[in-house]
Amino acid sequence: MRTMNYVLSGLGGQGILFMTKIFATTALNKGYNILGAETHGMAQRGGSVVSHLRIGDAASSLIRAGAADFLISMDESEAYRHLPYLKKGGKLFANASSDAFPDERVAGYLDKMQIEPYAMEAGKTAMELGSPRSTNLAMIAFYSAFEVGPLSADDLRGTVDNISPGPFKEKNLKIFDTCHDVGRKIISGDIYGTF
């Protein structure tokens, strides 16, 4: 398998490192090699947080600009900030309103680079399901619906099931299933936009 590169971005407190843990644990459970690196500034004050995860036989933990297969962002502004990491033909998943995403100022760049943008208001959905702190799980589930990369939706859901503490397991799985279904409906054309 060729190395697959993930860049996860957001703001301090949004659970970027937990997202990385879910992807990394799932990859390890499947027998893949991984390398990762985390960089963050004033994370505790809502500063930028970015995590690099490489699945496969990589020599370095950092992903160079123009080499990421996937950018999964918990914040729309952070999605734009980290766009240069995506390679031509990469895929962008953002916690944003799809009615206004992507911003028209970057739409031309996305077209030129053949980057496919997908958006879901993951925070709003997690809030409606009674667990606003699970926005990160909502984004993982949304990504999983598109069936891209080496980790299947079942693989990722299994990791969420295994690492969720007892009292939170049922709610976490409900969020995962709901947001996965939103992604599937967008793919099939049943809905356009957000949940």
N, C-alpha and C positions, 0 to 999 in steps of 0.2 A: 504494500500500500504506500502510495506517495504521502509525504507529510502534509497534513491539513493544518492550516493556521487560523486560529481564532483570536480576535481582539475583542475584549469585553470592556465597555466603558460606561462611566456614569459619574455620580457625585458621591462624596463621603456619606455613608449611612444608607446607601441604596442596596447594599448586599452584593457588590461586585465580586468580592472574594469568596462568598458563599456560592455564587454562580460558578466561579472557576472550580471550586471544590466538587460541585455536582458533575461538571463536564469531565474533570480529571479522574474522579472516582469511577465514573462510567467507562471511560477509556481504559483505565487499569483493569477493571473487571472483565473487559473484553480481551485483555492480553496485549494491548497496545503500549508502546513506549510513549512517554510524555516528557516534555520539558515546559516549564512555565516561569514567568517573571511577573512581578507586580510593581507598579510604580504609582506613587500617589503623593500629592502635595499636602495641603491642609484638609485631609480627609474628614477629620472630626468637625470641621467648620463648613462642610459642604463643598470642599475643593474637588478638583478633578481626580478621578481614580481610573486607572487603566490596567488591565491584566492581559498578558500574552500567554496563550496556551498553544503548544505545538504537539500534535498527535502524530506519531510515527517516528522515524529515525532522523531526528534533527541534531545538528551539531551545536546549535546555539539556542538559548532560551528566548532571545529577543527576536521579534519579527520586524524585518526591515520594511520601509515604505514600499507600497506597491506589491506586497507579497501575501497579504491576508486573504484567505478564502471567504471569511465571514467576519462581519462587524456586528456585534449585538450590543446595543446601547440602551441604557436605562434612562437617558436624557437626550432630548432632541438636539440641544446645543452641543453636547458631547459627541453625538453621532456626526455632526458636521465637522467638529474639530478633528476627529480621528479618521475622516474619509480618506486622507492620503495613504493610510495603511492598506486599503483595499486594492487588490489587483484588478486588472481588466477582467470583467466578467464575474467579479465577486458579488456577494449578496449582503445587503444591509437590512438589519432588523432593528426597528426603533420603537421605543415607548413614546408614541406621539399620535396625534389625531391624523388619520389618513386623509381626512378632508383637506388638510393644509400641508401634507407631507408628500414629497419633499418640497422645501422652499423653492420657489421659482428661480432664485439666484443660484442654486446648485443643480437644478434639473438638467441644464445643458451639459455640465460636467459628468453627471451620472449617465446620460445618454452616450456621450463620447466614450466613456470608459465601459459601457455596457454593464453597468452595475444595476442590479435589480433591487429596488427599495420596497420594503414591506413595513407597515406600521400598524400598531394596535395600541389603544390607550390601556396599557396593562395596569397602571396605577388605579385608574377608574374601575376597571373590572375587578381587581383585587379588593377594592373598597366595597363594591357592591356585593361581593361574596363574603364580606365581614372580616377580611384579613389584609388590611392595607400594607402590612409589612411583608407580604408575600408577592409583591410586585415582581421581584426577581424570578420567582417560580413561574409566574404568569408569562414572563418573557421567554423563559426556557421552553415552556410548553408551546407557545406560539411558534417559536423557531422549529420545534420538533415536528410540527404539522407539515412542513414543507419537504420533509424527507430528503434532506441534503446532508452531505457529510457522512462520516463513518459511524455515527451514533444514532440509532433508531429511536423513535418515540417510545417504544416499549423498553429499550435499554435505559433511557433517561428516566422514565416513569418508575422503573424498578429501583433505580438509585434513590429517587425521592422517597419511595416507599420504605426502603431499607434504612435511610439515615434520618427520617423524620421521627422525632420523639413521639411516644404513644399518644399524648393528649392532642397533638397537632397533626397526626398522620391522616385522619379522615379529611380534615379541612384542606391540607396540602394536596391530597390526591384529587379532591373536588376542584380546586383551582387549576391543577394541571389538566384534568380532563376537559373542563370548560374552555380553557384558553386554547388547548389543542383543537377542540371542535371549531372555535372561531377561525383559526388558521385554515382548517380544512374547508370551511364554508367560503372563505375568501378565494382559495384555490379553485374550488368548483364553480365559483361565480354566483353562489346562492346569496352572498352578501357582498357589498363593496363598502369598505370603510371599517368602522370599528364596532365593537360589541357594545 
